[in-house]
C-alpha cells in the first residue's frame, strides 16, 4: 500500500473552517477506487495544525493526484495555509491496520 501522512499548518482565521474547505475533496477521495482511508486529525498542541493520514492500494495514488478534485483542492488550499505542507509518502508492506501488540484490551 501507499501510506501518506501530511501536516497542514493553517492560518488561524481558517482553522475552524479548514474541514469545510476540504470537505468536497475528502468525500470525493474516499469514494475513489483503491482508497483505503483518508482521515483528518487536529493537533492537540497546535489548533492550527491538521494531519491527514491516507492510504491507497499500490497504484491508486497516481489516479488520486491526477483527479479533478485533487486539482481543485490544490487551488483551494493555499489561501488557508501558512506554509507548504510537510509530507511522508511511502510504499509499505501492509494491507491495512493491525492490532497493537504492546497493548491489548479485553
Secondary structure, 3 states (H helix, E strand, C coil): CEEEEEEEEECHHHHHHHHHHCHHHHHHHHCCCCEEEEEEEECCCCCCEEEEEEEECCCHHHHHHCCHHHHHHHHHHHHHECCCCEEEEEECCCCCCCCCCCCCCC
